[in-house]
Amino acid sequence: MVSLTIDGKSVSVPEETTILEAARQLDIHIPTLCWLQKVTPTGACRICAVEIEGVDRPMTACDTPVKEGIKVTTQSEKLIRTRKQIMELILVNHPLDCPVCDAGGECSLQNICYDLDVTQQSFKSENVNPDTIDEWPLIQQVPSRCILCEKCVKVCHEIIGADALFINDKGDRAFIDKKVENCVYCGNCVSVCPTGTMISKPFKFKARPWALRKVPSVCTYCPSQCQIDINVQGNEIFRVTSDDEGTTNNGNLCIGGFFGYSYVNNKARLSEPQVNQELVSWEQAFETFVADVERIKSESGAEAVAGFSSPRLTNEENYLFQKLFRAAIGSNNIDSEARFGALQTLRALDKGLGLRSASNLISAIGNADAVLVFGADPSAEAPAVEWQIHEATRRKDGKLVIANMRQLKLTKFADSQLTYKPGSEIALADGLGRLLLDRGLLDEKYLSKAVANLSELKKQLATVNLKKVLAATGLSLEALEHAADIIGQAENVAIILGADISKSSLGTVKSAAIANLAILCGALRNQGGLYPLDEKGNMQGLLDMGVCPESLPGFQAYEENKEKFSRAWGCQLPAGGLDAEGILQGIEDGKIRLLYLAATNPQTFPNSNRWMKALEKVEVLVVQDIFPTAVTKLAKIVLPGVSFAEKSGSVTSIDQRVRALEQAIRPVGQSREDWEIFAELYGRLAKKSVTFSRSSILSELSDLTSLYGDICFTGEDRLRPCLKQPYHPADKSLQYQLVSVNEEVEGLQLLSGKSLSHFGTTSTWSPAPLEIEPEGLIQINAADAEAVGVKDDDALKLTSETGSTIGKVKVTDTVPQGLIFAPYNFVELGIQQLMPDGSNRTSVQLTKA
């Protein structure tokens, strides 16, 4: 520790602490413009100048490290004069356009001018500022307002890893420029700009900051669930912001969080109930629904009714949905899109590790000594996870290993990139495990304590044939050994697996192989972690609430625990229950007559053509959603729900944080909060007076499950952010799973996955993300493109056993020869109709269209 004195106050701080950081510990204010806590200091503005006894000139506090015994003065007449003069120099040729500048009222430059009483300009200079840069999408740059603090450049490089912004030219002609092709349009440059240099075009001239009401909430686009403030005026959202302090995302947002809110204000929103495509009152819609349910139950039994819920809904809404079906309708035919992804992975993790979500906080990734990204694209699936990877492997000394079929945004930062052949994930995981054994990198003491079947583990590893692994994966032995050394020598290992694994045809088995690898490299001990990603915002909450036929809330097995819930709910729960595949088959066989789709669009399911054809056969299709789609056109009953900004409730992030949504605006038109719709239907079908509130739902959930601690239920009708019960595996509780399945792959492979700029299909209703990525493109290697005779923007027809589609081509080296990638976010591209049931990859034939 280093001891020093600041303004007569003593303080001891660690070495390498800056004077500014030491002063902040003493609550001593030193003015800054270029300093930003979450990035390295620049020392560009020099407003933070301080005096150090014995030093003949002022020193910048933000980048000057402390030294033993120094005496620092932060306020003096000389420093005031110096800072005023610095400000006057900064203001040379700064435009006097505060009345029309979007930063007016929240401009750091403006604030410091007031603090230092800078009221005149003593200096003059030739104005050599470049013209306003208006050709960038979504963001305008006004160089004349820039003070070259470099905050935007540092955030873009250090935290986001885009490396888009840079300083162009020299001296007084220097300005912030952009490599547009690198930009991910996260908006963080706008957020950290202390002046009005970086401007959000969608917000420009729309409202004054002081006129906006900030409502704390959570972004539900992805499972990271970044904490945000919804900026509202009247009943309209004008922008979304996030504070650096007090948020788990440190104020950082992605394109979805910063720019993707405008779908809420979209004029195409569903705003009134419909029956037979005619607008009706809520009373008519409810009466029609109840009459159809009761009629079908009397004719065919409750087993003729089925429903899907959604990770777009809150915990409370998903709880009420499954209770509505099981207790009021009497059917356990309920499922969700988790069946095609997250549920497959969690089934394997639960069986082998007793794990039902991420094993640690997302922030723990930032402290990992090694990060293995396996079959995941964190930049697309959960950007906040990517930021923590940058923290661990670029700002700290951690190493990054990427195992993927294609190259990612993260690839340029990887210490090891394992680009494996499609379908070889199990072989790769087994091969890495065998190398950990052969190279003496297993922690025998830890394994003996943690693993129940250690002898089986070693026996299984000994059977792994490395020659077959190399042949299956297409990788060299040297590449595998390098990757094994990185994860085997690290004290803290974080493993991130994603949709390429969970949504594949062997998702459960592949996830088991990665769970085995997590055991072997010690990812479940110390400060490491295992992180299964899923794109959708409240996927964890959906599964916690038991929206699947095999589980009740709290992951309690249905058949073993249904009597407990029957007693609590005062009814007899039904036996059996169909999952998604069973429901689809039931529709095709004419056994499922009423289907309720709550915030669910089967156009995004694998083999979507089959689903859409089945929906045409459903006697009564009920759709509860916020936008009109091809599915709502088939519906007998359409119930308009609301967006995250129009409701209150709780959601659960990938790392077990339970956070509150606060209603920021009133529902559009006559739309209603989804939980209110479920509650109303429950009461009418149960034929008894019921009263639900968010707090009563959570209290009931707390009584019936062990998901939450008491801290989640403090307060009256407001949920405080909290952590679910943490993951602590007991001794001998880890089970190494024997995996022996191999996947046969033939022909050119098409992989569907998430776009970098879009989230589900919801963001395709937002103009800003559409400006960056207006349509889904078919990404193809140059060799495959040449073979079929196509180039960029040409039309290409893809045909599989289940369907065909035509889309525009993007030739890229990010996909290897023999693999094609296309995003599933665009219903118009229709890539999901080519996928077989329960898979994200298939063989295709190509034809120039």
N, C-alpha and C positions, 0 to 999 in steps of 0.2 A: 504494500500500500504506500501511496505517496501523500504526504501532508503538505498543505499550502494554506494561504490566507487570502480570502477574497473580500474586499471592502471591510476588513477588520474581523471577518468571521472565519473560523478555522474549519477545515474539512479534510478528510482522508478518503482517497479514491484509488482505484486500481491504476497501475501503469498503463500508459497509452490513452488514458482518459483525456479529453480535451478540456481546456479552460471553460469553454461554454457548457459542457456537460457537467463539470464540477459546480459551476455557478447555478445551474438549474437545480442541483441537489440542495442548494441553500435557498432556493426560491428567489434568487437574484436575477432580475431581468436584464438581458443584454439584447439590444435590437439586432435583428437579422433579416436579410432578404433572400440570400442564396442558400441558407442552411436548411436542410430537411433531415429529420432524425433517421428516416428509413433508408437513406443512401449515404455514401461516403461524402465528406465535406469537400467543397470546392475552393472556398476562400476568394470568391470572385467579386462580391459586392463591397467588402471591407467595412461595412457598416458596424460589424461587431468588434471594431478596434477597441483594445483595452491597453492600459499601461501596466508594465511590469517593472517593479523597482530594480534599478540597475541596468535596464535596457533603454537605450537612447531614442527609440522610436516606438510608436504604437504597434501592437501585434494583433493579428486576427484571432479572436477567441475560438472560432469554429474549427480551426485546423492546427492550433498550437497545443501540443501535449503538455500536460502538467510536469513540473519538476519539483523535487523536494525542497521545501522551505521558501518557495517564491511568494512574493506579496503582490497581489493583483488589485488594481483599481479599475472599476467599471464605470464610474461617474466622476467627471471633473470638468472644469471650464474648458480646458484644452481639448478633452475628448468631445465635448458638445460642439466646439468650433470645428473640429476635424470631421465629425460625422455630418454636420450641416454642409460642409464644403464637399464631402463625398456625395451627398445627396444632390447638391446643385450640379455636380459634374454628371451624375447619372441622369439628371433631368434635361441635359443639353439635347435639344431637338425632340424631346418627348412631347407628343401632341397634347394639346389642352382639349381633349375630347371626352372628359370624364362624364358629361351629361348623357352621352350616347354609348359609352363603353360598357360592355356587359359585365365587366369586373367592378363597376362603380358600386360602392357600398360594401365590398368585400375585397378591396385591393390593398395588398400589403404596402405597396409603394405609397398609396394615398395615406394610409394610417401612419406610416413613419414620417411623412411630411408634416402631418399634424403634430405628432409627438415631438419632433425636433424644431417646430415652428419655422419650417422652410416656406417662405411666402414670396420669394422673389428669385429670379434667375440672374446670377452674376456672370455667367460664362456664355459665350457664343461660339458656334462652330458651323462649318459647312454641313448641310444636311445631305448625307450620303446613304441614308437608309433605303433599302430596296422597296419596291412597291408591295402593297398587300398581296400575299399569296392566297389566291382564291380557288386554285384549280384542284387542291386536295379534296377528296371526298370527306364529308362530315365535319372537317376541322378547317377553320380559317386561321392564317398566321398573319399578324400585323407587325412587321419588323420594327416599325417606328416606336412601338410601345415596349419593345424587348429591352431588358437590362442585362442580358447575357448571364443570368444567374446559373444556367445549365441544369436547373432542377429537372426539366423535361427530358434532357439528354440522359441524365443519370438514371431516372426512373425507367426510361425506355431500355437502357442497356442493362442495368444491374438487377432490376426486379422483374421486368416483363421479358427480357431476353430477345427483344425484337431487333435492336440495333438499327432502328429506322431513322432516328433524329441525329444530327451532327452539326457542328459549327462549320459553316461555309465562309470562305474568304478570310481576311486578316484585319487586325487593327480596328479602326472605327468603321470599316466596311463589313465586319463580320456579322453574320446573322444565322439563325437556326434554320436549317434546311432538312429535307426528308428524302430518304430512299423509299419512295411510295410502295415499291414492291415488297418491302420488309414490314410495312405497318400492319398491325393487327387491329387498329382502331378501338383500342381499349378505353381511350378518353382520359387516361391518367395524366397525359401532358397538359390537358386542359385543367384538370383538378389541382395540379401542383403549381401551375403558373401563378406567380404573385401579382401579376399585372393582367391586363386584358390582351396579351399577345396571342395566346392560344384560345380560340373561341369555338364553342360547339355551335355549328351551323343550325341544327334543329332548335336550339334555345335562343339564338341571336335575335335581339329586339323583341322577344316575346314577353318578358316580365322583368321587373327589378327585383334583385335578391331579397330586399327587405320587405317586399310585399308578399313573399311566398311563405306558406306555412309548412314547416318540416315535420313529417310524421315518421318516427322510427319504425323500420320494418326489416324484412329479410328478402333478398333476391331468391326466388324459387326456380330460376332457370336450370340450375345444376345442383348437385348434392353438396357442394361446398357451402352453400347458403350464406353468402356474404351479407354483412350487416349494412343497411343502407338507410338513407333518409329520402322519403318521397316528398318532393317539393311541389306543393299544391297551391293553386289559386282558384277560387270559386269551386267548381267540381271537376277540375281538369288537372292532369299531371303535366308539369312543365319541364321537369328534369329530375334526375336521380343523382344524389351525391352520397359520399361516405366519408366519415371523419377518420383521420389517421389514428387518433387516440381513442381508446375504448372499444375498438372493433377488432375482431379476430383476423380480419383481412387487411388491417392497417391502412384502411382507406383505399385500397387498390380495387379496381373493378375491371371487368372485361367488356367486350362490345355488347354483350347481352345486358349486363348490369347497368352500364353507362348510357347506352343508346337504345336498348331494346324495349323500353317501356311503352313506346307509342302505340303498340297494339291495343292497349287498354282504351285509348281514345279513338280507335278505328270506327268509322261510321258504319262498317258492315256488321257490327256486333249484333247478335241475337238479343232482342230486347222485350219480346212478348211471347207468351206460350202459343203453341200451335197444336191443332188437332186436324189431321187429314189435310195438312198444308194450309189451313185457314187460321187466322189469328183468333184466339179465344181468351177468355178470362182465366185466371188461375183456378177459380172454382170449377170451371168446366174441364180444365186439364186434369185437375185432381180427381174429379168425379169419373172421368173417362178411364183414367189409370186404374182406380180402385175397382171399377165395374169390370174391366178386362181381366184384372188379376183374379177376382172372385169367380168370374165365369170360367176361366181356364182351369182354375183349381178344382172347381166342381166337376168339370168335364174330364180333365186329364190328371188331376192331382198337382200338388205344388212342385213336383219334380219337372213339370213342363215349363217352369219359369227359371230364368238364369240371368246373371248380371255380371258386368265388369266395372270395377272402379279404377282409380287413377292416382299416380304419383303427383298429379297436379292439384290434388285435393289435400286438405289439412288432415292432421291426425284425428281430430274430432269428427270430421266428415267421413273419413274412411271407417272409423269405429261405428258410426251410425249406419253406414251403408251395410256393413256385414250384419249388424244387429237387425236392421230392417228386413233383410232377406231371411235370416235364420229364425228370428223370433216372431216377426209379424207376417211374413209371407209363408214361412215354413220350408224354405228351400236352401240347401247348402251348395247350390250350383253357382259358385262365385269365384272369380279369378281376376287377373289383370295382366298387363303386358310384362310384368315381372316373370311370368312363366317362360318367356322367351329369352331371359337373360339373368337378372339379378338372383332370381330364385334358384336357378341352376347352380350358381356359384355358392350361394349361402348354404345350400344343402350339403355341399362338399366340405365347406369350412366348418359347419356345425358338427358334422360327423367326425371329422378328424381333429378339430381344435376346440370344439365347443364355442365357436365364434360365429356371431350372427350379424356382424358389421365390421368396420375397421377396428383393429385391436388397439389403436392409440389415436391421439389427437393429430390433426393434420400438421400442426406446428412442430410435432416431433420429427417430421421428415426433414425439416430445416436443420436439424442437429445430427443427421445420419452421417456415418463415415462412408457408407456406400448405399446407393439407390439403384434398385433393379426395376426397370419399367418393362413389364412382360405383357405383350398383347394389349397394350393400352396406348392411348394418345391423350395424355393429361391436358395438353394445350386445348384440345377440343372438348373432352369429357368433363374436366373439372379444372379450370384455369388456376384456381387458388392452390391446387396441388402442384401445378407446374411452378408457380412462384416459390414454393417451398423447396422444390428441387434445385432451382437457381440459388436459393439461399445456402443449401448444403454443399453444392458442387461447384459453384462459381465464386460466391462470396466467402465461403469457407473451404476446407480442404477435402471435402468428400469426393468420391468417384462415382461416375454415372455409367451404368450398363443399360443399354436398350436392346431388348429382344422383340423384334417385330417383323412382319412380312414386308413392310415398306419403310421408307425413311420418313421421319417426323420433323416438326419444327425444332425439337430438342436434339436431333441427331448431330448437329454441328457442335454441340457441347459435350457429346458423349466420349468417354474414355474407351468404351467398347460398344460397337454396334454389331449386333448379331442379327443379320437379315436372313431369317430362316425360310425354308420352303413352306408353302401352305399345308396345313395339316400335321406339321411335325412338332407341335408344342410339347406333347408328352415326351417324345424322344429327347427334346432339348432339355426339359426339366430333369429327366432321369440322367442324362449325360452330365449335366452340371453337378448333380448329386454324387455321381460316381467319381468325378474328378475331385470333389471336396474330400471324399474318402481316400482316394489314391494319393493325394498330395498332402495328407496329414492335416487337413484344415477343419476337421470336426472337433467340436468341444465335447469330448467323451464324458466329462464330469456332468456337464449340463444335460446331455442326452440321457444319461443314466437316471438322472433325477426327474426329468420331465416326461419321458416317453414310456408309454405302457408296454409297447411291443418292440423293444429295442433289438431283440434277436431277429425278429422278422424284418426289421428295417435293414440291418446289415446283410441279411441273406438276400433280400431283394436287390440291394445296391450291387452286390457281388455278381448278380446275373446280368447287369446292364452291359451290353456289348457296344463299346465305343465306336467300333468300325461301322456298325449298323446305325449308330446315332449320327455319325458324320455323313453317311450316305442319305439318311432320311432328311436331315436338316440342310444339307448342302454347305455346311460350314467346315472350316479347317480346324484341326486339332489345336493349333496355336491360338486361334481366336477363342475357342472354348476354354482353354487353359488360362488365358489372360483374364477372361470374365470370371472364372471360378476363383482365381487368386484374389481378384478385387473383392468379391463378396465374402470369400472365406477368411481373408485377413482383417476384415473390418470388425470393429467392436460392436457398432450399432448399424444394423442393416434395415432399410425400408424396402419392402416389395410392393409394387403397385401393379395390379392386374385389371384389365378392362374389358371392353365389349368384344374385342377379337376373340377373347376366351369365353366370356359368359354367354354370348349370343350364338356361339357356334353349335353345331349339331352334337358335339360331345362336350358341351360346356361343363357339366358336372364332373366328368372324368378328368378333363384338363385342369379344372380348378383343384381337384384332389392332388394332381401331380405338383401343382405350384404350392399347395398347402404343405406337401411333403418337403419341398425345397425350403420353405419358410422354417420348418422344424430344423432342417440340417444346417442352415446358415445362421440360426439363432435370431431370426427376425422377431420372435415372440418374447425375447428376453430384453433386459436393459431398456434402452430408449429407442429401440427399433420399432417396427410395426408392419402389419400386413393390411393393405388398403384395396378392397374390391370396389372399383368405380362403376357407377351407372349414371348415364347422362341425366336422368330425370330428377327434378328437385327434391321431392319428398318420397323417393322410392323406399328409403329406410322406414319412414313412418307408415307407409302403406303396408309393409310386411310386418311391422310391429303390431299393427292393428288386426292382423289375422285375416286379410282379404285373400284367402285361398282355401280350398275345401279341406286341406289336410291340417290346418292350424287355426286355433282360436287366438284372440289377442294375447300378446306376450309369448308367442311361439309355443303355446301349449297344444299338444297333440289333440286333434279334434275328438276322436272316439274315446280317448282316455279321460277327457275333461268336460265333455258336453253336459254331463249331469250336473256338474258344479255350476255351469253357466245357466242351465235350465232352471235350477233353483233360484239363482240370482235374478233371472229375468222373468220368472213366474210363467214358464211355458215349457213345452217339451221340444227340444231341438231335433231336427230331422236326422235320419241316418244317412250315411253315404254322402255323395256329392260329386259333381263333375268338375274337372279342371277345364282349361281352355280348349284342349283337343277334344275332350269329351263333349263339351258344349257345342263345338263346331260340328262334330259328328251327329249330335242329337238334333241340330237344326236341319242338317242334310237328310236325316231319317224321318223328319217330321215330328219328333218327340219334344223338341223345345219349341214352344208356340209363342212365348213372350220373352223378349230379350231387352234388358235395360243396360244401356251404355252410358255410364257417368264419366264425362270428361275423357272419353276413350274413342279413338278413331282406328278401326281395324285396317284402314288403308296403310297404316304403318307396320302392320304385322307381317311376318314372313308369309309368303304365298298369299298375298293380299287379294289376288283375283279369286281364289277359292272363298275367302271370307266375304268378299263383296257379292259373289253369287249366292252364298248362303243367306246373307241378309235380305236378299230379294224374296226368299222363301218364308221369312219370319212373319207369322200372322200379325203380331203386335210388336213393332220395334219402337222402343222409347229411347230417345237421345237427349241427354242433358249436357249442354255444351255452351260455348260462348260465341262460336262462329258458324255460319252456314257452310256445309260441306256436302260431298256426294252422299255421305251417310245420313245427314239430316233430311236430304231429299227423299230418302227411302222410308223415313220414320212416320209412324202414325201420330205419335205424340212427341213434341219437341218442348223441352223445358229449359229456359235460358238461365244458366248459372252465371257466376261472376268471376272476375280475375282476382289475383292475389291482393291487389290494391283496394278491392271493394269488400274485403272480408276480414274478420278477426279469427284467430285460432293459433294453433301451434304446428310446427314442422320439425322434422328431425334430420340432422345432417349426417353425412357419411361417418363422421367421427363421434356420433352419439350426443351431439349438442341439441337440446330441445330449445327452440326459440319461438318468440311470439310474433305473429303478424298483427299489425294494428290497421284498422280500417282507415284509409286515407281519403277516399271519396265515396259518395253514395253510389249504389248500383245503377248501372245504365238502364234507362227506361223502367220497365217493370221487372227486370231480372232480379233474382233473389240469391242470397247466399246459399251455397249448396247444402249446408247442414240444415238450414231452415226447410228446404224442400224435403230432405230425408225425414226430418222430424214430423213434418205435416203428414207425409204419407204413412209413417209409422203409426201415428195416432189414429188415422182413418181406417187403416187395415186392422189394427189391434182392437178397434172399436172401444177405446177407453181413453179417458182424458190423460194425456201425458204432458209433462213439462220438462223440456230439455234446455239447458244452458251450457255454455262452454265449460264453466267451472264444474257443473254437475257431471258432465260427461267425463272430465278428467278425474274427478273424485271416484266415480264408478270404475273407471279404468284402473286407478290406483288400488282399489279394493280387490279387484279380480286378478291383477298381475303383479309381478315384481319388477316391472320395467323401470320405474322411476323411484328416486328417493324423495323424502318429504320436501326437500328444498324446491322441487318443481311446483309445489302447490301452496306457496306462501302468498299472501295477499288475498284480496276479495275475488274480483272477476277478471284479474289480469295474471297471465302466466309469466313468471320471471324466467329469463334464460338460465338453463341449468344443464348439467351433464346427467345422462342416464347412468345406470350402474356400470362402473368401469370393468374392463376385462382383466381378470386375474386367474389364469389357469392354475389349477391345483397340481401338486406333484403327481406324476404318473397319469396325467389326464390327456396328454397328447397321443393321438393314435396315428401311426404311419399307415397310410392306406395303400393297399396293394393294387397297382394299376397295370393292366396288361393289354388294354385295347389299343389297336393301331388304326389310323384313319387312312383309307385308300383315296388317293387324289388322282384324277385323270383329266387331261385337257386344260385349256385356258380357263383360269379361275377369275370369277367376279366376286369381289368383297364389298359388302355394303357397310357403311360406317357413318360417323357423325361429321358434319361440316364444321369447319373452324369458326364460322360466323353465325351459325344458326343453332337453335335449341329446340328439339322436337319439331313440330310444325308451327307452333305458336309464333315464333319469331318471324316466320314468313308473312305474317300480317303486320309487321313493323317496317315502315319505310327505310329506316336507317340501315339495319342489317341487309336489307334487299339492295340498297345502293352499293354495298360492298360485294355481295354475292347474290345477284338477282335470279340465278337459276342453278340447278345442279349440273355439274359437268362430269363427263366420263373421263377419268384420268387414266392414261395409257402410256406405256413405255414407247420410245421412238421406234424400236425394232418391230414391235407388234403393230404400231400405227403404219409403218412403212409396208408391212406385209399385207395389210388390208387396204392400203392406198388412201389413208386419211391424214389430215393435218389439223392444226388448231382451228376450232370453230366449225369444222365439217360435221355433218350429221352421220351418226353411226348407229346401226341397229344391232341390239343385243338380243339373243334368243337362247332361252333355257328350256328345260323340260316343262316348266310351269307357265311360261309366258314370254313376251317380248316387249321391248320398248325402244324408242329412238331418242337420242340425246346428242348434245354438242360435245366435241372432243377437246380435251386439253392434254397435249403431249408433254410429259414430264419424266424426269429421271428419278422421282421419288418412289415410283413403283417399278419393281424389277420386271424383266421380260417374263411373260407368262402369267402376270397378275394385273387385273384391272380393278380400280377403286371408283366407287360412286357413292355420293351421300344419300341417305334415306330421308332427309328432311323435306325434300321437295316432292309433294304428291304428284305434281305434273310430270316429273321424270318417271315416277312409278317404278323405282328400282326394286321395291319389295315384292312386286308381283313375279319377279324372276326367281326369288328365293324359295327353296323347298321348305316344307313345314319345319319350324323350329331350328332354322339355320340362318347364318349371315353370309354364307359363301356357297357358290355353285359353279358348275362348268357351263360355259357359254360358247356360242358361235357368233362370229362377227361378220357383218355385211355393211358395206358402205351404202348409206341411204341416199 
